[in-house]
């Protein structure tokens, strides 16, 4: 087979990241339409990722955030996005380059994008890695409706064992309705 000197694989990844960038930019401008919401998985060790040391300690390899009801200051640039989220009632600002995003999933329409990401520090994967816990974002407008769900989700996330060293692989299939 001939050598791909054009690098179609890289061009395709960049084009698909452009889809994600365009969707997030529209949401930043007008809000989430209908039932759309996003699960975004990113590598916390990738170049340009800016998260608190508390979150980096809890999620040393990768992290999944959900943008659904409660988020603020979503800003999108050509190279990445930043968003304010709350984790166990602690507000955090995350800055995530698109190059760090490993997965983008909108379960309302079963739309999924997967990307290859190289982390700054790549460790060998353990034989059996547990699924990375999801950092759920709870509704701001519907706080009273979701307080019970919020507390249960936060308790569940807090009760999870600390992640092990090595890459944790999260299958977005786990978040799909069956």
QUIZI-V188333 format. One record per helix or strand of 3 or more residues. SS is the DSSP state (~ for helix, > for strand). FROM is the first residue (numbers start at 0). TO is the last residue. If there is no record, write none. Layout:
# QUIZI-V188333
ss:SS from:FROM to:TO
ss:SS from:FROM to:TO
This chain:
# QUIZI-V188333
ss:~ from:7 to:29
ss:> from:37 to:42
ss:~ from:52 to:57
ss:> from:61 to:66
ss:> from:71 to:75
ss:> from:79 to:86
ss:> from:89 to:96
ss:~ from:97 to:99
ss:> from:100 to:105
ss:> from:110 to:113
ss:~ from:142 to:158
ss:~ from:171 to:174
